Amino acid sequence: MITVVIPLYNKAPYLQRALDSVYTQTAPADEILVVNDGSTDGGGQIAHAQIDPRVRVNDQPNQGVSAARNRGIAAATQPFLAFLDADDWWLPGYLGRIREMIEAHPGAALYGTGFATARADQIVRTYGVRLRGADSQTGFGLVDYFRSATGRLVICASSMVVPKATALAVGGFPVGVPLAEDHEFWARLALQGRFALAPEALARYDVGVPGQAATYWQTGYKMQFDILSYHRFLASEWHGMSRQAARRQTGFVTFCRHELATALLQRLYWNRFDAAEAFCRELCLETLPAGCRLRFGRWLATHRCAQAAWRGLMRMAHGLRVRNK
């Protein structure tokens, strides 16, 4: 029923922990597929040394995490794909909860749980969907991802299970995208249907891997000033909607506004006004709320109202979060 896909690149010290968390699931996986993406630290040897007969290892030259996940999607023999990064891990009840959701909602586009960031096995912060009404009684629900994820994280790359057919239908993960490739994948899936989500944090996302934080912030600082593939995708989908479709997809429209406005705020926060201007001109000036467009237009004309634009955008972003609650 479920293939676990583990992309591996130079995470040898953590791979066994990830695999052990799969072995100890109360509802076992049917197949475990490690895609060794050109590791040079011995991680591939650790994967090949596993004695569990469910483990298969696919070796490939280094192509990036999206290509590794896509290799796993193509090679999987089971109808559902559970993704787990090599430096993350699951609590024993994770796959059991996923199976419950699959049985209750067999047509969902994605199944997932909440997660917790962890450092040295200590929880830093937990994330998850907010359920209401009957869903809060069952412990999971079928939700509109765009409404649930506006202004918050509800899943991570290691807390999602996707039907293989749906993953193939959306083209898998975007290759060559250095940041937010999983967010774009989720958005593509969410346009296909609703997500079955549980709020409990049954996955652990390790933020204490040496070098990971520094690499993330260096990459993130640079990439936030580029035009991300993720933002291009959101803007393209939004611009391509008819007015009637936009009225039906209010959750998606609100989500796009929040994501694009937040990206613009990041550029203004770091005083990268050239990047802010390029971002707006290419992607989102026409899609931002009228008040935001007016403030940004005045700033372009005078270059003296950047702080006013900043304050206005902050109020606008806060308003979007409040309306979504």
Secondary structure as a PSIPRED ss2 file (coil, helix, strand):
# PSIPRED VFORMAT (PSIPRED V4.0)

   1 M C   1.000  0.000  0.000
   2 I E   0.000  0.000  1.000
   3 T E   0.000  0.000  1.000
   4 V E   0.000  0.000  1.000
   5 V E   0.000  0.000  1.000
   6 I E   0.000  0.000  1.000
   7 P E   0.000  0.000  1.000
   8 L E   0.000  0.000  1.000
   9 Y C   1.000  0.000  0.000
  10 N C   1.000  0.000  0.000
  11 K C   1.000  0.000  0.000
  12 A H   0.000  1.000  0.000
  13 P H   0.000  1.000  0.000
  14 Y H   0.000  1.000  0.000
  15 L H   0.000  1.000  0.000
  16 Q H   0.000  1.000  0.000
  17 R H   0.000  1.000  0.000
  18 A H   0.000  1.000  0.000
  19 L H   0.000  1.000  0.000
  20 D H   0.000  1.000  0.000
  21 S H   0.000  1.000  0.000
  22 V H   0.000  1.000  0.000
  23 Y H   0.000  1.000  0.000
  24 T C   1.000  0.000  0.000
  25 Q C   1.000  0.000  0.000
  26 T C   1.000  0.000  0.000
  27 A C   1.000  0.000  0.000
  28 P C   1.000  0.000  0.000
  29 A C   1.000  0.000  0.000
  30 D C   1.000  0.000  0.000
  31 E E   0.000  0.000  1.000
  32 I E   0.000  0.000  1.000
  33 L E   0.000  0.000  1.000
  34 V E   0.000  0.000  1.000
  35 V E   0.000  0.000  1.000
  36 N E   0.000  0.000  1.000
  37 D E   0.000  0.000  1.000
  38 G C   1.000  0.000  0.000
  39 S C   1.000  0.000  0.000
  40 T C   1.000  0.000  0.000
  41 D C   1.000  0.000  0.000
  42 G C   1.000  0.000  0.000
  43 G H   0.000  1.000  0.000
  44 G H   0.000  1.000  0.000
  45 Q H   0.000  1.000  0.000
  46 I H   0.000  1.000  0.000
  47 A H   0.000  1.000  0.000
  48 H H   0.000  1.000  0.000
  49 A C   1.000  0.000  0.000
  50 Q C   1.000  0.000  0.000
  51 I C   1.000  0.000  0.000
  52 D C   1.000  0.000  0.000
  53 P C   1.000  0.000  0.000
  54 R C   1.000  0.000  0.000
  55 V E   0.000  0.000  1.000
  56 R E   0.000  0.000  1.000
  57 V E   0.000  0.000  1.000
  58 N E   0.000  0.000  1.000
  59 D E   0.000  0.000  1.000
  60 Q E   0.000  0.000  1.000
  61 P C   1.000  0.000  0.000
  62 N C   1.000  0.000  0.000
  63 Q C   1.000  0.000  0.000
  64 G C   1.000  0.000  0.000
  65 V H   0.000  1.000  0.000
  66 S H   0.000  1.000  0.000
  67 A H   0.000  1.000  0.000
  68 A H   0.000  1.000  0.000
  69 R H   0.000  1.000  0.000
  70 N H   0.000  1.000  0.000
  71 R H   0.000  1.000  0.000
  72 G H   0.000  1.000  0.000
  73 I H   0.000  1.000  0.000
  74 A H   0.000  1.000  0.000
  75 A H   0.000  1.000  0.000
  76 A C   1.000  0.000  0.000
  77 T C   1.000  0.000  0.000
  78 Q C   1.000  0.000  0.000
  79 P C   1.000  0.000  0.000
  80 F E   0.000  0.000  1.000
  81 L E   0.000  0.000  1.000
  82 A E   0.000  0.000  1.000
  83 F E   0.000  0.000  1.000
  84 L C   1.000  0.000  0.000
  85 D C   1.000  0.000  0.000
  86 A C   1.000  0.000  0.000
  87 D C   1.000  0.000  0.000
  88 D C   1.000  0.000  0.000
  89 W E   0.000  0.000  1.000
  90 W E   0.000  0.000  1.000
  91 L C   1.000  0.000  0.000
  92 P C   1.000  0.000  0.000
  93 G C   1.000  0.000  0.000
  94 Y H   0.000  1.000  0.000
  95 L H   0.000  1.000  0.000
  96 G H   0.000  1.000  0.000
  97 R H   0.000  1.000  0.000
  98 I H   0.000  1.000  0.000
  99 R H   0.000  1.000  0.000
 100 E H   0.000  1.000  0.000
 101 M H   0.000  1.000  0.000
 102 I H   0.000  1.000  0.000
 103 E H   0.000  1.000  0.000
 104 A H   0.000  1.000  0.000
 105 H C   1.000  0.000  0.000
 106 P C   1.000  0.000  0.000
 107 G C   1.000  0.000  0.000
 108 A C   1.000  0.000  0.000
 109 A C   1.000  0.000  0.000
 110 L E   0.000  0.000  1.000
 111 Y E   0.000  0.000  1.000
 112 G E   0.000  0.000  1.000
 113 T E   0.000  0.000  1.000
 114 G E   0.000  0.000  1.000
 115 F E   0.000  0.000  1.000
 116 A E   0.000  0.000  1.000
 117 T E   0.000  0.000  1.000
 118 A E   0.000  0.000  1.000
 119 R E   0.000  0.000  1.000
 120 A C   1.000  0.000  0.000
 121 D C   1.000  0.000  0.000
 122 Q E   0.000  0.000  1.000
 123 I E   0.000  0.000  1.000
 124 V E   0.000  0.000  1.000
 125 R E   0.000  0.000  1.000
 126 T E   0.000  0.000  1.000
 127 Y E   0.000  0.000  1.000
 128 G C   1.000  0.000  0.000
 129 V C   1.000  0.000  0.000
 130 R C   1.000  0.000  0.000
 131 L C   1.000  0.000  0.000
 132 R C   1.000  0.000  0.000
 133 G C   1.000  0.000  0.000
 134 A H   0.000  1.000  0.000
 135 D H   0.000  1.000  0.000
 136 S H   0.000  1.000  0.000
 137 Q H   0.000  1.000  0.000
 138 T H   0.000  1.000  0.000
 139 G C   1.000  0.000  0.000
 140 F C   1.000  0.000  0.000
 141 G E   0.000  0.000  1.000
 142 L E   0.000  0.000  1.000
 143 V E   0.000  0.000  1.000
 144 D C   1.000  0.000  0.000
 145 Y H   0.000  1.000  0.000
 146 F H   0.000  1.000  0.000
 147 R H   0.000  1.000  0.000
 148 S H   0.000  1.000  0.000
 149 A H   0.000  1.000  0.000
 150 T C   1.000  0.000  0.000
 151 G C   1.000  0.000  0.000
 152 R C   1.000  0.000  0.000
 153 L C   1.000  0.000  0.000
 154 V C   1.000  0.000  0.000
 155 I C   1.000  0.000  0.000
 156 C C   1.000  0.000  0.000
 157 A C   1.000  0.000  0.000
 158 S C   1.000  0.000  0.000
 159 S C   1.000  0.000  0.000
 160 M E   0.000  0.000  1.000
 161 V E   0.000  0.000  1.000
 162 V E   0.000  0.000  1.000
 163 P E   0.000  0.000  1.000
 164 K H   0.000  1.000  0.000
 165 A H   0.000  1.000  0.000
 166 T H   0.000  1.000  0.000
 167 A H   0.000  1.000  0.000
 168 L H   0.000  1.000  0.000
 169 A H   0.000  1.000  0.000
 170 V C   1.000  0.000  0.000
 171 G C   1.000  0.000  0.000
 172 G C   1.000  0.000  0.000
 173 F C   1.000  0.000  0.000
 174 P C   1.000  0.000  0.000
 175 V C   1.000  0.000  0.000
 176 G C   1.000  0.000  0.000
 177 V C   1.000  0.000  0.000
 178 P C   1.000  0.000  0.000
 179 L C   1.000  0.000  0.000
 180 A C   1.000  0.000  0.000
 181 E H   0.000  1.000  0.000
 182 D H   0.000  1.000  0.000
 183 H H   0.000  1.000  0.000
 184 E H   0.000  1.000  0.000
 185 F H   0.000  1.000  0.000
 186 W H   0.000  1.000  0.000
 187 A H   0.000  1.000  0.000
 188 R H   0.000  1.000  0.000
 189 L H   0.000  1.000  0.000
 190 A H   0.000  1.000  0.000
 191 L C   1.000  0.000  0.000
 192 Q C   1.000  0.000  0.000
 193 G C   1.000  0.000  0.000
 194 R C   1.000  0.000  0.000
 195 F E   0.000  0.000  1.000
 196 A E   0.000  0.000  1.000
 197 L E   0.000  0.000  1.000
 198 A E   0.000  0.000  1.000
 199 P E   0.000  0.000  1.000
 200 E E   0.000  0.000  1.000
 201 A E   0.000  0.000  1.000
 202 L E   0.000  0.000  1.000
 203 A E   0.000  0.000  1.000
 204 R E   0.000  0.000  1.000
 205 Y E   0.000  0.000  1.000
 206 D E   0.000  0.000  1.000
 207 V C   1.000  0.000  0.000
 208 G C   1.000  0.000  0.000
 209 V C   1.000  0.000  0.000
 210 P C   1.000  0.000  0.000
 211 G C   1.000  0.000  0.000
 212 Q H   0.000  1.000  0.000
 213 A H   0.000  1.000  0.000
 214 A H   0.000  1.000  0.000
 215 T H   0.000  1.000  0.000
 216 Y H   0.000  1.000  0.000
 217 W H   0.000  1.000  0.000
 218 Q H   0.000  1.000  0.000
 219 T H   0.000  1.000  0.000
 220 G H   0.000  1.000  0.000
 221 Y H   0.000  1.000  0.000
 222 K H   0.000  1.000  0.000
 223 M H   0.000  1.000  0.000
 224 Q C   1.000  0.000  0.000
 225 F C   1.000  0.000  0.000
 226 D C   1.000  0.000  0.000
 227 I C   1.000  0.000  0.000
 228 L C   1.000  0.000  0.000
 229 S H   0.000  1.000  0.000
 230 Y H   0.000  1.000  0.000
 231 H H   0.000  1.000  0.000
 232 R H   0.000  1.000  0.000
 233 F H   0.000  1.000  0.000
 234 L H   0.000  1.000  0.000
 235 A H   0.000  1.000  0.000
 236 S H   0.000  1.000  0.000
 237 E H   0.000  1.000  0.000
 238 W H   0.000  1.000  0.000
 239 H H   0.000  1.000  0.000
 240 G C   1.000  0.000  0.000
 241 M C   1.000  0.000  0.000
 242 S C   1.000  0.000  0.000
 243 R H   0.000  1.000  0.000
 244 Q H   0.000  1.000  0.000
 245 A H   0.000  1.000  0.000
 246 A H   0.000  1.000  0.000
 247 R H   0.000  1.000  0.000
 248 R H   0.000  1.000  0.000
 249 Q C   1.000  0.000  0.000
 250 T H   0.000  1.000  0.000
 251 G H   0.000  1.000  0.000
 252 F H   0.000  1.000  0.000
 253 V H   0.000  1.000  0.000
 254 T H   0.000  1.000  0.000
 255 F H   0.000  1.000  0.000
 256 C H   0.000  1.000  0.000
 257 R H   0.000  1.000  0.000
 258 H H   0.000  1.000  0.000
 259 E H   0.000  1.000  0.000
 260 L H   0.000  1.000  0.000
 261 A H   0.000  1.000  0.000
 262 T H   0.000  1.000  0.000
 263 A H   0.000  1.000  0.000
 264 L H   0.000  1.000  0.000
 265 L H   0.000  1.000  0.000
 266 Q H   0.000  1.000  0.000
 267 R H   0.000  1.000  0.000
 268 L H   0.000  1.000  0.000
 269 Y H   0.000  1.000  0.000
 270 W C   1.000  0.000  0.000
 271 N C   1.000  0.000  0.000
 272 R C   1.000  0.000  0.000
 273 F H   0.000  1.000  0.000
 274 D H   0.000  1.000  0.000
 275 A H   0.000  1.000  0.000
 276 A H   0.000  1.000  0.000
 277 E H   0.000  1.000  0.000
 278 A H   0.000  1.000  0.000
 279 F H   0.000  1.000  0.000
 280 C H   0.000  1.000  0.000
 281 R H   0.000  1.000  0.000
 282 E H   0.000  1.000  0.000
 283 L H   0.000  1.000  0.000
 284 C H   0.000  1.000  0.000
 285 L C   1.000  0.000  0.000
 286 E C   1.000  0.000  0.000
 287 T C   1.000  0.000  0.000
 288 L C   1.000  0.000  0.000
 289 P C   1.000  0.000  0.000
 290 A H   0.000  1.000  0.000
 291 G H   0.000  1.000  0.000
 292 C H   0.000  1.000  0.000
 293 R H   0.000  1.000  0.000
 294 L H   0.000  1.000  0.000
 295 R H   0.000  1.000  0.000
 296 F H   0.000  1.000  0.000
 297 G H   0.000  1.000  0.000
 298 R H   0.000  1.000  0.000
 299 W H   0.000  1.000  0.000
 300 L H   0.000  1.000  0.000
 301 A H   0.000  1.000  0.000
 302 T H   0.000  1.000  0.000
 303 H C   1.000  0.000  0.000
 304 R C   1.000  0.000  0.000
 305 C C   1.000  0.000  0.000
 306 A H   0.000  1.000  0.000
 307 Q H   0.000  1.000  0.000
 308 A H   0.000  1.000  0.000
 309 A H   0.000  1.000  0.000
 310 W H   0.000  1.000  0.000
 311 R H   0.000  1.000  0.000
 312 G H   0.000  1.000  0.000
 313 L H   0.000  1.000  0.000
 314 M H   0.000  1.000  0.000
 315 R H   0.000  1.000  0.000
 316 M H   0.000  1.000  0.000
 317 A H   0.000  1.000  0.000
 318 H H   0.000  1.000  0.000
 319 G H   0.000  1.000  0.000
 320 L H   0.000  1.000  0.000
 321 R H   0.000  1.000  0.000
 322 V H   0.000  1.000  0.000
 323 R H   0.000  1.000  0.000
 324 N H   0.000  1.000  0.000
 325 K C   1.000  0.000  0.000
